[in-house]
Amino acid sequence: MSVLGLLLLAGCAAVPPAAEKSTSRDSTAARSLASFARPPAEQACYDRGREPYTPVVDAHFHPRPFGGAAIPPEELFSYFDRLGVRFVNYFGIGQVLALDAGCSYYLDCAGVPAKPSVKNDFVNGMDVAAYPNDDLHITLSMTFMDLAQPEDLLSLVELYDREYPGMFTWAGEVNVIKQALVGNGHEPATLAAIDAWAPFMALLRERGIPLTLHADLGNDDEPTAFLFLMDHILASYPANAIVWAHMGLSKELTTMDPVEHVALMRERLDRYPGLMLDISWDVLFNAYHRWGDIFVDFFNDYSDRLLAGSDFVAAGSKGFDDYARELEVTSRVLRFLDDRAFRNVALGENYFRLMDLPYHAPALCDAGRHEEKLKATSHAPDNRGSNNEGKP
């Protein structure tokens, strides 16, 4: 059998069925939000052998779909509680489908315009104000930005300041280039438009607001066709905290050489200290689950530059099992990380540091024990149960 086959077999043997593992926090004493406010030495240590590998932070979550009904807020809160998610980024979907189209997902509605808007953000702000939750920390994000037409960016931030003072502390996910949305009228940013972001980017720097960008690397025909756009952004705004969503992957790019992909990410992380990588969306794992060693080694080496997330879109047609499955699938790689990386990514230390939050990741029980177990197997994430249904 090939080395890759052995990796996959070892990965499958090490993992309980997705449905069983993904809801395991239901049957354990879930950690409260307040527990993360204590110094690590005063928290119960985290036992990787008994506690789940799904993260306590979902740093990429969409509480509303592109159109139509959403899962009610209090129902969503129950999902987070059952799965031990205590911190979540509320990314409104800025590209709202035309309201009279009756669509909830853009790929089901070819030709229906999906235009940047404040609608989702404003609903999210109202929900957070109306449904306070003492055991959940929600970070509200501005997603209204039309990055191809940046003339109104500052005036719209002023609107948010008036209507929701101090509530929105993140920006994005917003699209530099998203090939899947071109059929719905998406206009990619140009180099000239990126240059015109300067006042907006200065405001984000002044307020310490991170910016999550969806910027496709390319496609299967030309894997780095759009890399020049992200390179221009990073070179133009090196002092901004920029999060590259999905490491640049997409449904249009699934066959890129993983060695080349990882090399591109390493080069940019080394060159730009303000860059972080968002490892959400199961597209990433569909593309590279066969290449576990390359993937996991890279994550371990740059574990202080990664954020985990589900990229779940909370359409009203979905339920708890859908979120549990997507959170579990996008977390499978986390079980193979070393202890330092697991604490940084799954237990939220990177997120707390980036946002300057008064929270701390717990220390790990029996540090090093998990690595010893991994040495006897493989660390290739398997791909069972991932089908991209309903994904962005």
N, C-alpha and C positions, 0 to 999 in steps of 0.2 A: 504493500500500500504506500502511496505517496506521503511525503511529510505533511502536506496540507490535509490529506485525509485523516491522518493520525491526530492532527491538531483539532479537527472538527469532532472526531470521535471523543477525544479527551474533554473537549468543551461540553459536548452533549452529556457525557457521563457525569460531569460535575454539577449539573444544573437540574433542580427540580422542575416539574412542569410549570409553565409561565403563570397559569392562573393560581396555582398553589403558592408560589413564591411571592407573586406580586401583591397579594393581600395579607402577607404574613404579619404585618404590623397590627392587624385586627386582633390577633391572639397574643400579642405581647404588650408589655407596658410601654406605650408610646411615650417618647420624650416630649415634654411640654415646651412651649416657646420660652417660658421663664427659665427653664433649665439651661438654655444656651446663653443666658445673661450672666451666668456664674463663670468664674475662671475655670479653665480645664481641670485643675487639681481638685476643684470642689464639685465637679460633675461626676456621675457614674461613668466609668470607662466604657468605651464602645466595644462590644464583643462581636467581631466580624463572623465568628462561627455561629452565632445565635441570632444576631440582629440583621435586618435586610440590607442588601447592597443598593437598593434604590435610594436616591438622594433625599436629604432633608430640605434642599432648595430646588425648586423648579424655576430656573432662571429664564425660561422661554415658554410662556403659556399664553394662549389666546382665549380669554373668557367669552368672546363673542365671535360668531362666524362672519363670513364675507357678506352675508345677507340672511334674513329670516330670523327665527326664534333662537334664543340661546338657553343653555341650562341655567335655571334660576340660581342666584348667588348663594343662598343658604344650602342648596343641594350641593353646589360645588364645594363649599366649605366642609361639608360632611365627607366628601371624597378625600380632600387634603388630610382631614383628621384621621380617617381610617388608614391612610397610607403613610402617615407620619411626616407629611410635607408641612413644614412650619413657616417656610419663606417662599414667596412666589412673585414673579414678575408678571404683572398684568399688561401684556402687550395688546393694545387694541389693534385691530387690523385696519390700517389706514386706508386701504384701497377698498372702499365699500362698493358693492354691486348696486346698480341702479335699483331704487326701492320698488319700482313697479314691475320688476322682472320676475319676482317670485323665486329667486335663486338663493341658495345658501353656499354653493361651492362653484368657483369660477370655471373649473374644467368641465362642469356640466352645462355651462352656459356660454358657449363660444359666441363671441361677438357682443356680448353684454358688457357695457363699459364698467370698469372697476377703477374709480377715480379717487385720488387722495381726499380725505375728509376728516373733520373733527368729530364726526358722529359717534364712532365707537368709543373714543377716549372720553367724551363727555358722559356717555352712559356708564362707563367704568367708574368715573369719578363720583357720579351720583350713587352707584351701588356701594362703593367703599364707604361713603359717608353715611348711607342709610342702614348698612348692615355691619356695624363694628364687631370685631371678633378678637377677644383677648388672647387667643391661642394661635393666631395666624398673623404674620407680618406680610402685608401686601405692598409692593413697590409699584406705583402707577407710572406708566410710560407714555410719552407723547409720540403718536404715530401718524400725525396729520401731514407730515412733510412731503411735498412734491419736490424731490431732489433734482428733477430736470428743469423745474421752474422755481428757483429759490427766492424770488423777489419778495414774497410775503411771509417768509419764515419768522422774522423778528416780530412783525405785527401780530401774528397768530400766537406766538409765545406770550406777548403782552395780554392777549385775550385770556389765555389759560391763567396767567397771573391774577387777573381780575376775578375770574369765575371760580378758580380753584387755588387760592393762594397757598404756596408751599407744598402742594400735594403731589405734583408730578416731578419725580427726581431721576427719571431715566428717559432716554429717547430711543425710539425704534421698537420693534424691527421695522425698518424702512428700506425701500428698494433702490439700489444703485442700478442693477440690471437683474431682472428676473424673467428669464426667457419664457417660462410657463404662463406669464401674464400678458405677453405681447398681444395675444389674440383678444385680450379684453381692454386694449387701448393703453397698456403700460408704455411709457416713454422713458427709455434709459437715460441716465445722466450723461452729460458730455463733459469733456475736460473743462470747457469754459464754464459750465454750470458748477462744477466742483470748485473752481476758483472763486465763484460768486458766493459760495457757502461761508466765506471768511468771517463775516460778522456773526453769523449764527454759531459757528464753531468757537469763536471767541467767547460768546455767551455761555456755551456749554462748559468750556474750560473754567471760566470764572465761577460757575456754580458747582463744579465738580460732578457734572452729569455725564455718565457713560452714554455712548451711542452705538446701538446694535445695527449693523448694516447687512442686508442680504445682497451679496455681490457674487453672482455666478462666476466661477473661474472660466468656464467655457462649455463645450459639449463634446460628445464622443467623436465628432469629426475634427474638432480643433479644441483640445482640452484647455488651452490657456488663451483662448480668443479674447477674453475680457479682463485678463489679469492686469493690463495696463491701467484700467480704471482704478482698481484698488491700490495699485502701486502709486498712482498719482495722489490719491487721498492720503495715504500714509506719509508720503514725502511732503505733502502740503500742510498736514496737520499733525506733526509728530508728538505734540504735547497733549493732544486729546486722548482720552480713554476711549478706544474704539474696539468693539467686539465684532469679530467676523463670524456671522451666522453660518452654521453648518460646515465650517472650514471651506466654504466656497463650493461645496458639492450641490447637486440638484438631480432631478429625474432625467435631465438631459445629459448628465455627465456621470456615467456609471462604470466606465471601462478604463479610466485613467490609471496608468502605472502607479501603484501605491508608493513605490520608492520615490518617484518624481514628485508626487503630491506632498509627501512628508518633507522632502527636501525643500520644496517651495515654502512650506509653512515654517520650517526651522529658520530659513534665511530671513524671513520677515520678522519673526519673533526676536531673532538676534539683533536685527537692525533697528527695530522700533519698540522700545520698552513699554509704550502705552497700549500696545496691541494685545488683545486676548482672543481666544478662540472659543466659540460656542459649539459644543459637540452634540447639539440636539438634532432631532429628526431621524427617523429610521432609514432614510435614504443613505445616510453615511454608513450605517452598519450593513445595509444590503450590498453596498459597493465593496466593502473591505472586510467582511466577516471572515473571509478565507485567509486573510493576511494578518492574523492576530499578533504575531511577534513584532512585525513592523509597527503596527498600530499601538500596541500596549507599550512597547519600549519608548516610543515617541511621547506618549502621554506621561509616562513616568519621568522622562527627562525634563519635560516642560509642565509639570503638574501645577505650578503656581500661576499658569497662564490660561487655565481652562475653566469653563463654566458648563455645568450640566443642565439639561432641560428636556422636556418631553416634546415640545412643539405641538401640544394638543390644541385642537380647535373645538371649543365647547358648543357645537351646534346642538339645538334642542332635540335632535333625533338620537343623540348619543346618551350613554349612561355610565355608571361607575365602572363596569367591566371594560368599557372602551378605554377609559382613562388609565385604569390599572394596567391594562395590557400595553398601552403605548409608553407609559412610564417605565414598565419593566423592560420592554424591548430596547429602549434607548439607554437603559442603565446596565445592560449585560456586560459591557466592557469594564464597568467599574469593579466588578468582583475580582478581576485579574490584576488590578493595579496594586503597587506596593503600598505599604501602610502610609507613608508620607503623602503619596498621591491621593489615596482614598480620603484621607483627612482633609486635604486641600479642596477636593472636588466634591465628593459625595457628602461630606459632613459640613461643607459650606465655608471653610476658612477663606478661600479666595473671594467669595461673594461678600463676606463680612468686611474684609480688608478693602476691597474695591469701593464699597459703599460707605466705608467708615462707620459701620454699625456697631453698637455696644453689645455684640454677641461673640461667642467663641465656640469653635468646634471642640468636642470632647476629645480627650486622649484615648488612645486605643489600648485595649487590654492585651497583655502578653505581646507587646510589639515584636514583630519579626516572625511570629508563629505562622501567620498567613503566608508569608513568602516561602517558608519551609514547605508548606503543603503544596504550593504552586510548583515548586521545583520537581515534584514527583509526577506532575501532569503536564498540561499545556496551558497557555493563556490565550487561546483563540476564542473570541466570542462567537457563539453559534447564532443561527438566524431563524430558529423556529418561531412561528407565530407572527412574523413581520410581513405585512402585505400592503402597506402604504394606503390602506383604504381611508378616504377622507382627509388625507394629509395635504398640507399646502403645496 
